[in-house]
Amino acid sequence: MDDKTNGNLNNNFNGEESSPLLSKTFQDEDKKPPTKAPIADSPVEKPAPPQLGQPEYGWTANGLPLSHGSVVGEPMGRAQWHSSLGACLGRNDEFCSSDLEVCLLGSVAPCVLYGSNVERLGSTPGTFTNHCLPYTGLYLIGNSFFGWNCLAPWFSYPSRTAMRRRFNLEGSCEALNRSCGCCGSCVEDEMQREHCESACDFATHVFCHLCALCQEGREIRRRVPHPGFNAQPVLVMIPPGEQAMARGI
């Protein structure tokens, strides 16, 4: 009995394996070739970072990089002075009172005007005294022995060059090239232009000394505030007064 039962079960099991009613889905899955895992894309090569030592920006006259401009690497044009050399009374704007002060100081006490200009330009303690006193001595020696102020311009003209480089201002050669087209060969080369501009700064202080000091004073007062205005406010803590609590009766 047991042998017959086992035989029937084996026949039934073999019949199920060869039965045509087996699901086609399982048969299809068995016949499908094994799928390969997707190959990861090769990493995209990133551009190499810029090498050190290669300039990426333009440069001003004093060697400072420019972070803006029409084209990267293109030097920015020079800025013009707010007032001309002969505008002794300045301009009719919000700095008109300051321009009148500059004109008065340049006519009466040029040493004070020069010291004030350098103080605003340098913004370091003792700048006014270190420049005003030597200028006064050279001014007195020149007027006493030579009859005119011929020594002080040798001492004061570097301030005009420093101001022009700091604010990227237009020099005399560039102004002549822009107005009448002359001095074009001097403007093309950077080093040659800087030497010509320094010579023009010296000539301006020698032949138009007071006008040069006044023009520098008007320009620097429009660009740099007085050093006294840069002082930070001091916070003073005042303790609260004693408070008496009223008791209810």
Disulfide bonds with the S-S distance in Angstrom:
none
